[in-house]
């Protein structure tokens, strides 16, 4: 019975995990949990807000953006450097990332779009999806309950 409850809870979280991704003025796309499961995942150790170390597993944010049609690598120069990503939570909380912070050719510090903590689905108050920035000393950009990712450019 307990296993059935855990599976049901995970399924309900998965249903709630639709994510809107907006690349510039293009029509927004919806990324489902099943889409995320197909993308490459990474696991990192990082202290949570209370200072307790945890294992976080998720998709690097740049992978989600590439899945939605964004290019990284050699195309990330010139005018493309005037773009940034806004992450929005279900409660309206927002955080910003500059594109070079996300590109693996620019940094070894991944910004992860996490689905699990310590090999279990995120608790309801954190997820089902959460941004994790392992090397940040403060958790300003560890956005809980992510609902939308937008690529914008400086005007």
C-alpha positions as CSV (number, residue, x, y, z in Angstrom):
1,X,0.0,0.0,0.0
2,X,2.8,2.4,0.9
3,X,4.5,1.7,-2.5
4,X,1.3,2.4,-4.3
5,X,1.0,5.8,-2.4
6,X,4.5,6.7,-3.4
7,X,3.9,5.8,-7.0
8,X,0.7,7.8,-7.1
9,X,2.3,10.8,-5.5
10,X,5.1,10.7,-8.0
11,X,2.6,10.4,-10.9
12,X,0.7,13.4,-9.6
13,X,3.9,15.4,-9.4
14,X,4.7,14.4,-12.9
15,X,1.3,15.6,-14.2
16,X,1.9,19.0,-12.5
17,X,5.4,19.4,-14.0
18,X,4.5,20.9,-17.3
19,X,6.9,23.7,-18.0
20,X,6.5,26.6,-20.4
21,X,9.6,27.5,-22.3
22,X,9.6,30.8,-24.2
23,X,12.5,31.5,-26.6
24,X,12.4,35.2,-27.6
25,X,9.2,36.0,-29.6
26,X,8.7,32.4,-30.7
27,X,5.6,30.6,-29.7
28,X,6.1,29.1,-26.2
29,X,6.4,25.3,-26.0
30,X,5.4,23.0,-23.2
31,X,8.0,20.6,-21.9
32,X,6.6,17.6,-20.0
33,X,8.3,15.5,-17.4
34,X,8.6,12.7,-20.0
35,X,10.5,15.1,-22.2
36,X,12.9,15.9,-19.3
37,X,13.5,12.2,-18.6
38,X,14.9,11.8,-22.1
39,X,17.5,14.5,-21.7
40,X,21.0,13.9,-20.1
41,X,21.0,14.1,-16.3
42,X,23.7,15.1,-13.8
43,X,24.0,14.5,-10.1
44,X,25.7,17.0,-7.8
45,X,26.2,17.3,-4.1
46,X,25.2,20.7,-2.7
47,X,24.0,22.0,0.7
48,X,20.3,22.9,0.8
49,X,18.9,26.1,2.3
50,X,19.4,24.8,5.8
51,X,23.0,23.8,5.1
52,X,22.4,20.1,5.0
53,X,24.2,18.4,2.1
54,X,22.0,16.6,-0.4
55,X,22.4,14.8,-3.8
56,X,20.5,16.7,-6.5
57,X,19.7,15.1,-9.8
58,X,18.4,16.9,-12.9
59,X,18.9,18.2,-16.4
60,X,21.4,21.0,-16.9
61,X,19.4,24.2,-17.8
62,X,21.2,24.6,-21.1
63,X,19.9,21.1,-22.2
64,X,16.3,22.2,-21.5
65,X,16.9,25.4,-23.6
66,X,18.5,23.4,-26.4
67,X,15.5,21.0,-26.4
68,X,13.4,24.1,-26.9
69,X,15.5,25.3,-29.9
70,X,18.2,27.5,-28.4
71,X,21.8,27.2,-29.6
72,X,24.9,27.3,-27.4
73,X,28.6,26.8,-28.2
74,X,30.1,28.8,-31.1
75,X,26.8,30.7,-31.7
76,X,27.0,32.2,-28.2
77,X,28.9,35.4,-29.0
78,X,28.3,39.0,-30.1
79,X,24.6,40.0,-29.8
80,X,23.7,36.6,-28.3
81,X,25.6,37.6,-25.2
82,X,23.0,40.3,-24.6
83,X,20.4,37.5,-23.8
84,X,19.4,36.2,-20.4
85,X,17.1,33.6,-19.0
86,X,14.3,34.3,-16.5
87,X,13.1,31.4,-14.4
88,X,9.7,31.9,-12.9
89,X,8.1,29.9,-10.1
90,X,4.4,29.1,-9.6
91,X,4.2,31.8,-6.9
92,X,5.8,34.4,-9.2
93,X,9.3,34.4,-7.7
94,X,11.9,35.1,-10.5
95,X,15.6,34.6,-11.0
96,X,17.9,35.6,-13.8
97,X,20.9,33.8,-15.4
98,X,23.2,35.2,-18.1
99,X,23.8,32.7,-20.9
100,X,27.5,32.2,-20.3
101,X,26.6,30.9,-16.8
102,X,24.8,28.1,-18.5
103,X,27.0,27.2,-21.4
104,X,29.3,24.2,-20.6
105,X,32.0,25.7,-22.9
106,X,32.1,28.7,-20.5
107,X,31.8,27.1,-17.1
108,X,32.2,23.8,-15.3
109,X,29.6,24.8,-12.7
110,X,26.2,23.3,-13.9
111,X,22.9,25.0,-13.2
112,X,20.5,22.1,-12.8
113,X,16.8,21.8,-13.4
114,X,16.3,19.1,-10.7
115,X,13.6,16.5,-10.3
116,X,15.1,14.5,-7.4
117,X,16.9,15.1,-4.1
118,X,18.6,12.1,-2.4
119,X,17.2,9.8,-5.1
120,X,13.6,10.7,-4.3
121,X,11.1,13.0,-6.0
122,X,11.3,16.5,-4.6
123,X,8.9,17.3,-1.7
124,X,5.8,19.3,-2.7
125,X,7.1,22.5,-1.2
126,X,10.2,22.3,-3.5
127,X,9.1,20.7,-6.7
128,X,8.3,18.9,-8.8
129,X,11.0,20.9,-10.5
130,X,13.6,23.1,-8.9
131,X,16.6,25.1,-10.0
132,X,19.8,24.2,-8.2
133,X,23.0,26.3,-8.5
134,X,25.5,24.1,-6.5
135,X,28.3,26.6,-6.1
136,X,26.3,29.6,-5.0
137,X,26.8,30.5,-1.3
138,X,23.2,31.9,-1.0
139,X,20.2,30.3,-2.5
140,X,18.7,33.4,-4.3
141,X,18.4,31.5,-7.6
142,X,17.4,28.1,-6.2
143,X,13.9,28.6,-7.6
144,X,11.3,26.2,-6.3
145,X,8.3,24.9,-8.2
146,X,9.5,26.2,-11.6
147,X,6.7,27.0,-14.0
148,X,8.3,29.0,-16.8
149,X,11.7,29.6,-18.5
150,X,12.0,32.6,-20.8
151,X,14.9,33.7,-23.0
152,X,15.0,37.5,-23.2
153,X,17.5,40.0,-24.6
154,X,18.7,43.3,-23.2
155,X,17.0,46.2,-25.2
